[in-house]
Amino acid sequence: MQELYDTSFMRRLATMAAAMLGELMPASSPRLGRFVRPPTEQEKYLRSSLLSACEVAVACNQLYYALAYLSGYRTRHTLQDELITRADYIAYHLENLYLRLGMITDRSLKLTNTVFRLGVPPRECSFRVVADNEHVRHTSVRARLNALNRAVEPYRDVRNSIAHHDRYSDPGLAEIETYFVLEKAKEPGPVVVRSRQFFKWEADRYVESKRSELLPVTRALVEAIARLFDTLLPVFEQNHLCLGNGRPTGA
């Protein structure tokens, strides 16, 4: 997502990472592609912060991918030769989108943990553990995490249901899904064949309604991430500087 890579945070980290690679792998090195020395703690911190930020940006990219692919259906079959219907295809990409809504929050908490050098194990990076940490809770980063959490909250139940219990479904999809279940029959019958174009139109209408609903949500989340990145930059720069000076940082 270009708008995230254009933030001051990502540009700064990318510039520093390019300079770091120039030192670790100079053009004069006889061992192409290999470091001439082990990275310092400061360089490790830069690398882990950049990679963690990229994980957040990738999750945001994937929200847009899911929205784009909603209308890209082509007739396909599984390896077991079962038809993947239009309804199957739509539900699959909506599941991807809702799951990634949760991923953005999770990855943002892990990024915050990395930048602040809190030392929290990745599996334990819950909102309470990271955002309420004494080093985070009195900073503007806490407010940005709060805003991100509020943006995701209306979709959390759907996301959790998909992740832990049921496949994606809603009343709008259920209205057309019965037809597409009948399409899976070896001999669908004349009613199914005759109704195919109508239900394609209905599926297209459903896709456009979901895209109209979820595109503004996606844009708002990306904007919230961009603001989070901006507030993380001074924290990163302070910790990076302290590591270079050999001073302890973080928790």
C-alpha positions in Angstrom: 0.0 0.0 0.0 1.8 3.1 -1.3 0.2 5.6 1.1 1.7 3.6 4.0 5.1 3.3 2.4 5.0 7.0 1.9 4.6 7.8 5.6 7.6 9.5 7.3 8.0 6.4 9.4 8.3 4.0 6.6 10.5 6.3 4.5 12.8 6.9 7.4 13.2 3.2 8.2 13.6 2.3 4.5 16.4 4.9 4.0 18.2 3.7 7.2 17.8 0.1 6.1 19.3 0.8 2.7 22.3 2.5 4.4 22.7 -0.4 6.8 22.8 -3.0 4.0 25.4 -0.8 2.3 27.6 -1.2 5.3 26.9 -4.9 5.9 27.2 -5.8 2.2 29.6 -3.2 0.6 30.2 -3.4 -3.1 33.8 -4.1 -2.4 33.0 -7.3 -0.5 34.3 -10.5 -2.2 31.3 -12.4 -0.7 28.3 -11.2 -2.7 25.1 -11.4 -0.7 26.8 -12.1 2.7 27.3 -9.7 5.6 30.9 -8.7 6.2 30.2 -8.6 10.0 27.3 -9.5 12.3 24.7 -6.8 12.7 24.8 -4.6 15.8 21.9 -4.4 18.3 21.0 -1.1 16.8 20.9 -2.6 13.3 18.8 -5.6 14.5 16.3 -3.2 16.0 16.1 -1.3 12.7 15.5 -4.5 10.8 12.9 -5.9 13.1 11.0 -2.6 13.2 11.0 -2.3 9.4 9.9 -5.9 9.0 7.1 -5.6 11.6 5.8 -2.4 9.9 5.8 -4.2 6.6 3.7 -6.9 8.1 1.0 -4.3 9.0 1.2 -2.8 5.5 0.8 -6.2 3.8 -2.3 -6.9 5.9 -3.7 -3.6 4.7 -2.9 -4.4 1.1 -4.7 -7.7 1.4 -7.9 -5.9 2.4 -7.8 -4.2 -0.9 -7.0 -7.4 -2.7 -10.1 -9.1 -1.1 -12.3 -6.3 -2.3 -10.9 -6.3 -5.8 -11.2 -10.1 -6.1 -14.9 -10.1 -5.1 -15.9 -9.5 -8.7 -13.3 -11.6 -10.4 -15.2 -14.9 -10.4 -14.4 -17.5 -13.1 -15.7 -21.0 -13.2 -13.3 -23.2 -11.3 -13.2 -26.7 -9.7 -11.3 -28.0 -6.7 -8.7 -30.8 -7.1 -11.5 -33.2 -6.3 -13.5 -31.7 -9.3 -16.1 -30.0 -7.1 -17.5 -26.8 -8.6 -16.4 -23.6 -6.8 -19.6 -21.6 -7.2 -19.9 -17.8 -7.3 -21.3 -17.8 -3.8 -18.3 -20.0 -2.6 -16.0 -17.5 -4.2 -17.6 -14.4 -2.7 -17.7 -16.0 0.8 -14.0 -17.0 0.5 -12.8 -13.5 -0.2 -15.1 -11.9 2.4 -13.7 -14.3 4.9 -10.2 -13.2 4.0 -11.2 -9.6 4.4 -12.8 -10.0 7.8 -9.9 -12.2 9.1 -7.4 -9.5 8.0 -9.3 -6.8 9.8 -8.3 -8.6 13.0 -4.8 -9.2 11.7 -4.3 -5.4 11.3 -4.9 -4.8 15.0 -2.8 -7.8 16.1 0.1 -6.8 13.8 -0.1 -3.2 15.0 0.2 -4.3 18.6 3.2 -6.4 17.7 4.8 -3.5 15.8 4.2 -1.3 18.9 5.8 -3.9 21.1 8.9 -4.0 18.7 9.3 -0.3 18.4 9.0 0.3 22.2 11.2 -2.7 22.9 8.7 -3.9 25.5 9.9 -7.5 25.3 6.4 -9.0 25.3 6.3 -12.4 23.6 4.4 -12.1 20.3 1.6 -14.5 21.4 0.9 -12.3 24.4 0.6 -9.0 22.5 -3.0 -8.3 23.4 -4.4 -4.8 23.5 -4.4 -4.7 27.2 -0.8 -5.9 27.6 0.7 -3.6 24.9 -1.5 -0.4 24.9 -1.7 -0.3 28.7 2.0 -0.9 29.2 3.5 1.8 31.4 5.8 2.9 28.5 2.9 3.2 26.0 -0.2 4.3 27.9 0.8 7.9 28.4 1.9 8.5 24.8 0.0 9.5 21.7 0.6 5.9 20.4 -2.0 4.8 23.0 -4.6 7.1 21.4 -3.8 5.8 17.9 -4.2 2.2 19.0 -7.5 3.1 20.6 -8.7 4.6 17.4 -7.7 1.6 15.4 -9.4 -0.7 17.9 -12.6 1.3 17.7 -12.5 1.1 13.9 -12.2 -2.7 14.0 -14.7 -3.3 16.8 -17.9 -3.5 14.8 -16.5 -6.4 12.7 -14.8 -8.3 15.5 -17.7 -10.7 16.2 -17.9 -11.6 12.5 -14.2 -12.1 12.4 -14.2 -14.3 15.5 -17.1 -16.4 14.3 -15.2 -17.1 11.0 -11.9 -17.8 12.8 -13.4 -20.1 15.5 -16.8 -21.3 14.6 -18.6 -20.9 11.2 -18.0 -20.0 7.6 -19.0 -16.6 6.5 -22.7 -16.0 5.8 -25.2 -13.2 6.0 -28.9 -12.8 5.0 -27.9 -11.1 1.7 -25.7 -13.9 0.7 -28.2 -16.6 1.9 -30.8 -15.2 -0.5 -28.7 -16.3 -3.5 -26.7 -19.2 -2.0 -29.5 -21.8 -2.4 -29.3 -21.4 -6.2 -25.6 -21.8 -6.2 -25.8 -24.9 -4.1 -28.1 -26.4 -6.7 -25.4 -25.5 -9.4 -23.1 -28.1 -7.8 -25.4 -31.0 -9.0 -24.0 -33.2 -11.8 -27.2 -32.4 -13.7 -28.5 -29.0 -12.5 -31.8 -29.2 -14.2 -33.7 -26.8 -16.5 -34.7 -24.4 -13.7 -31.1 -23.8 -12.6 -29.9 -23.4 -16.2 -32.8 -20.9 -16.9 -32.1 -18.9 -13.7 -28.3 -18.6 -14.1 -28.2 -15.1 -15.5 -30.7 -13.8 -13.0 -28.7 -15.1 -10.1 -25.4 -13.8 -11.6 -27.0 -10.3 -11.6 -28.1 -10.8 -8.0 -24.6 -11.9 -7.0 -23.1 -8.8 -8.7 -25.5 -6.6 -6.8 -24.5 -8.3 -3.6 -20.8 -7.8 -4.3 -21.3 -4.1 -5.1 -23.3 -3.6 -1.9 -20.5 -5.3 0.2 -17.8 -3.3 -1.6 -19.7 0.0 -1.0 -20.0 -1.0 2.7 -16.4 -2.2 3.2 -14.3 0.1 1.1 -14.8 3.1 3.4 -14.0 0.9 6.4 -10.7 -0.2 4.7 -9.7 3.3 3.8 -10.4 4.4 7.4 -8.3 1.6 8.8 -5.4 2.5 6.5 -5.6 6.1 7.6 -5.6 5.0 11.2 -2.4 2.9 10.5 -0.8 5.9 8.8 -1.4 8.0 11.9 -0.1 5.2 14.1 3.1 5.1 12.0 3.6 8.8 12.5 3.4 8.6 16.2 5.8 5.6 16.3 8.6 7.4 14.5 9.9 9.6 17.4 9.8 6.5 19.7 11.8 4.5 17.1 14.4 7.3 16.6 14.9 7.7 20.3 15.4 4.0 20.9 17.6 3.7 17.8 19.8 6.5 19.0 20.0 5.1 22.6 21.1 1.7 21.2 23.8 3.4 19.2 25.0 5.1 22.3 25.0 1.8 24.3 22.2 3.0 26.6 19.3 0.7 27.7 15.9 1.3 26.2 12.4 -0.1 26.5 10.9 -1.8 29.5 
